Amino acid sequence: MKKKLLVGLFGLMMVVAACGGGGDGAGENGGDDTTANETAAGEELYQQNCASCHGGDLSGGAGPGLVDASEQHDQDDIVSIILEGYGSMAAVAGVSEEEAEDIADYVLEQ
């Protein structure tokens, strides 16, 4: 009986831990919501402007894969590539510097 109770309590603790502590996300860390919103915006911009060549999952296609982009480039490099082009890739038309930064953040976080 005690063993079943302990297993049940442990399972409950795991579920509560996996669900997080609630709240609105802007408490202790002070910027998680902003970061999450920027990442979501970056992902949406990536899907709209980059996925057709670099793949929806960054695995590549007509353009190279970007899965390991953080090993070769930093954010400034990626922003520059988006805005100015690189090799056979033309600059991405209609993307602002702020949007390019959001895309770079998304790519680097993957």
C-alpha positions in Angstrom: 0.0 0.0 0.0 2.8 2.4 0.9 4.6 1.6 -2.3 1.5 2.4 -4.4 1.0 5.7 -2.6 4.6 6.7 -3.1 4.4 5.8 -6.8 1.2 7.7 -7.2 2.6 10.8 -5.4 5.8 10.6 -7.5 3.7 10.4 -10.7 1.6 13.4 -9.6 4.8 15.4 -8.9 6.1 14.6 -12.4 2.9 15.7 -14.0 2.9 19.0 -12.1 6.5 19.6 -12.9 6.0 18.9 -16.6 3.1 21.3 -16.7 5.1 24.2 -15.2 4.2 26.4 -12.4 1.4 28.4 -14.1 1.6 32.2 -14.0 1.8 34.4 -17.1 5.5 33.8 -18.0 6.6 37.3 -17.4 7.4 37.0 -13.7 10.9 36.0 -12.5 12.6 35.7 -15.9 11.2 39.1 -17.0 11.3 38.4 -20.7 10.2 34.9 -21.6 7.0 36.1 -23.2 8.9 38.5 -25.4 11.4 35.9 -26.4 8.7 33.4 -27.1 6.8 36.0 -29.3 10.0 36.9 -31.2 10.7 33.2 -31.8 7.1 32.6 -33.0 7.4 35.7 -35.3 10.8 34.5 -36.5 9.4 31.0 -37.3 6.5 32.5 -39.2 8.8 34.8 -41.2 11.1 31.9 -41.9 8.2 29.8 -43.2 7.1 32.7 -45.4 10.5 33.7 -46.8 13.0 30.9 -46.4 11.4 27.5 -46.1 10.8 27.1 -49.8 14.6 26.9 -50.4 15.9 25.9 -47.0 13.2 23.5 -46.0 10.3 23.8 -43.5 12.4 22.0 -40.9 15.7 23.7 -41.9 16.9 20.4 -43.5 17.6 22.0 -46.9 16.3 21.8 -50.4 17.2 24.1 -53.2 19.3 25.9 -50.6 21.5 24.5 -48.0 20.2 23.1 -44.7 20.4 25.4 -41.8 20.1 22.9 -38.9 23.7 23.5 -37.8 23.8 27.2 -38.8 25.0 28.2 -35.3 28.2 26.3 -35.8 29.1 28.5 -38.8 27.4 31.8 -38.3 26.3 34.2 -35.6 23.2 36.4 -35.7 25.0 39.3 -37.4 26.1 37.0 -40.2 22.7 35.6 -40.8 21.0 39.0 -40.7 23.6 40.2 -43.3 22.9 37.2 -45.5 19.2 37.8 -45.4 19.4 41.5 -46.1 22.3 41.4 -48.7 22.3 37.9 -50.1 25.2 35.4 -50.2 26.6 33.4 -53.0 23.8 32.5 -55.4 21.2 33.5 -52.8 19.6 36.9 -53.5 18.7 39.3 -50.7 15.3 38.5 -49.2 12.9 41.2 -50.6 10.6 43.0 -48.3 12.2 41.9 -45.0 13.2 44.6 -42.5 16.3 44.4 -40.4 14.1 43.7 -37.3 12.4 40.8 -39.2 15.8 39.5 -40.4 16.9 39.5 -36.7 13.8 37.5 -35.7 14.5 35.0 -38.5 18.1 34.7 -37.4 17.1 34.2 -33.8 14.7 31.4 -34.9 17.3 29.7 -37.1 20.0 29.9 -34.4 17.6 28.4 -31.7 16.8 25.4 -33.8 
